[in-house]
Amino acid sequence: MIGPVSTRLGTVFLADCPTRLTLEVITGKWAVIVLFALRHGPVRHGELVDRVGGVSRKVLTQTLRRLQDNGLVERHVHAEAPPRVEYGLTELGRTLEEPIRMLTDWAVRHGEAVVDRQQEAARHPGRHGRAPEGAAS
């Protein structure tokens, strides 16, 4: 260990830092939702599409592969005819259950406030120093 997190924060998000690379994996558009959907155990691809909602099969497959490549999700092919494939969290992936639960709790508590701010920003484009969409810069 290099030292307490508070003394390393200046370097923890540099481009080649493992912390930043890890956060890029778990903050992908569908990653947290997929990890949350797998929290109760292995699931087949089609069921996962239904649980996640709004994600295409192709994008779900890409997300699962990225999570597999990074050791968070495992793919298990059952020796049956026809083959049955399930996805589940690895031991490392399960260590994200509590942080994701906390993030989900925060989103439930503050989701309406975030949506209100999004709607307010949409009603007043150009606020906060941003040019309205389609405006010449």
C-alpha positions as CSV (number, residue, x, y, z in Angstrom):
1,M,0.0,0.0,0.0
2,I,1.3,3.4,-1.0
3,G,-0.3,5.3,1.9
4,P,-3.7,6.6,3.0
5,V,-6.2,7.3,0.2
6,S,-6.2,11.0,1.2
7,T,-2.5,11.3,0.4
8,R,-2.9,9.6,-3.0
9,L,-5.9,11.5,-4.3
10,G,-3.8,13.8,-6.4
11,T,-2.7,10.8,-8.5
12,V,-5.5,8.4,-8.2
13,F,-7.3,9.6,-11.3
14,L,-4.4,10.0,-13.7
15,A,-5.0,8.4,-17.1
16,D,-3.0,5.3,-16.5
17,C,-4.0,4.8,-12.8
18,P,-5.8,1.5,-12.1
19,T,-8.4,3.4,-10.1
20,R,-9.4,5.5,-13.0
21,L,-9.3,2.5,-15.4
22,T,-11.5,0.6,-13.0
23,L,-14.0,3.4,-12.6
24,E,-14.2,3.7,-16.4
25,V,-15.3,0.0,-16.5
26,I,-18.0,0.2,-13.8
27,T,-19.3,3.6,-14.9
28,G,-20.1,2.5,-18.4
29,K,-23.6,3.4,-19.5
30,W,-25.1,0.0,-18.6
31,A,-22.5,-1.5,-16.3
32,V,-24.0,-0.6,-12.9
33,I,-27.5,-1.6,-14.1
34,V,-26.2,-5.0,-15.3
35,L,-24.3,-5.6,-12.1
36,F,-27.4,-4.7,-10.1
37,A,-29.5,-7.1,-12.2
38,L,-27.1,-9.9,-11.5
39,R,-27.0,-9.4,-7.7
40,H,-29.4,-12.3,-6.9
41,G,-27.5,-15.0,-8.9
42,P,-26.9,-16.2,-12.4
43,V,-29.2,-15.2,-15.2
44,R,-29.7,-16.1,-18.8
45,H,-29.1,-13.4,-21.5
46,G,-32.8,-13.1,-22.5
47,E,-33.9,-12.7,-18.9
48,L,-31.2,-10.1,-18.3
49,V,-32.5,-8.1,-21.3
50,D,-35.9,-8.1,-19.6
51,R,-34.5,-7.2,-16.2
52,V,-32.4,-4.3,-17.5
53,G,-35.0,-2.9,-19.9
54,G,-34.1,-0.5,-22.7
55,V,-30.8,-2.2,-23.7
56,S,-30.4,-3.9,-27.0
57,R,-29.2,-7.5,-27.1
58,K,-26.0,-6.4,-28.9
59,V,-25.2,-3.6,-26.3
60,L,-25.9,-6.0,-23.4
61,T,-23.6,-8.6,-25.0
62,Q,-20.9,-5.9,-25.3
63,T,-21.4,-4.8,-21.7
64,L,-21.2,-8.4,-20.4
65,R,-18.0,-9.0,-22.4
66,R,-16.4,-5.9,-20.9
67,L,-17.4,-6.8,-17.4
68,Q,-16.1,-10.4,-18.0
69,D,-12.8,-9.1,-19.4
70,N,-12.4,-7.1,-16.2
71,G,-13.2,-10.0,-13.9
72,L,-16.6,-8.7,-12.6
73,V,-18.9,-11.1,-14.4
74,E,-18.5,-14.8,-15.4
75,R,-20.2,-16.7,-18.2
76,H,-21.1,-20.2,-17.5
77,V,-22.1,-22.6,-20.3
78,H,-24.0,-25.6,-19.1
79,A,-23.3,-28.9,-20.9
80,E,-26.9,-29.4,-22.1
81,A,-28.5,-29.7,-25.5
82,P,-29.2,-27.0,-26.5
83,P,-26.5,-25.3,-24.4
84,R,-27.7,-23.0,-21.6
85,V,-25.6,-19.9,-20.9
86,E,-25.9,-17.9,-17.7
87,Y,-24.1,-14.8,-16.4
88,G,-23.3,-14.2,-12.8
89,L,-21.1,-12.0,-10.6
90,T,-17.6,-13.2,-9.8
91,E,-16.3,-13.0,-6.3
92,L,-14.7,-9.6,-7.3
93,G,-18.0,-8.5,-8.9
94,R,-19.9,-9.3,-5.6
95,T,-17.6,-6.8,-3.8
96,L,-19.5,-4.1,-5.7
97,E,-22.9,-5.1,-4.3
98,E,-22.7,-2.7,-1.3
99,P,-21.4,0.3,-3.3
100,I,-24.0,-0.2,-5.9
101,R,-26.7,-0.5,-3.3
102,M,-25.6,2.7,-1.8
103,L,-25.5,4.4,-5.2
104,T,-29.0,3.1,-5.9
105,D,-30.3,4.3,-2.5
106,W,-28.9,7.8,-3.3
107,A,-30.5,7.7,-6.7
108,V,-33.9,6.8,-5.2
109,R,-33.6,9.6,-2.7
110,H,-32.4,12.3,-5.1
111,G,-33.6,11.1,-8.5
112,E,-36.5,13.5,-8.6
113,A,-34.3,16.5,-7.8
114,V,-31.9,15.5,-10.6
115,V,-34.8,15.1,-13.1
116,D,-36.1,18.5,-12.0
117,R,-32.7,20.1,-12.7
118,Q,-32.5,18.4,-16.1
119,Q,-35.9,19.7,-17.0
120,E,-35.0,23.2,-15.8
121,A,-31.8,23.1,-17.9
122,A,-33.8,22.0,-20.9
123,R,-36.2,24.9,-20.5
124,H,-33.4,27.4,-20.2
125,P,-30.7,26.4,-22.7
126,G,-27.6,28.6,-22.7
127,R,-27.7,29.0,-18.9
128,H,-24.5,28.2,-17.1
129,G,-22.4,29.5,-19.9
130,R,-23.5,26.8,-22.4
131,A,-24.7,27.8,-25.8
132,P,-28.1,26.5,-26.8
133,E,-28.0,23.4,-29.0
134,G,-27.7,24.3,-32.6
135,A,-26.4,27.8,-31.9
136,A,-23.3,28.9,-33.6
137,S,-20.3,29.2,-31.3
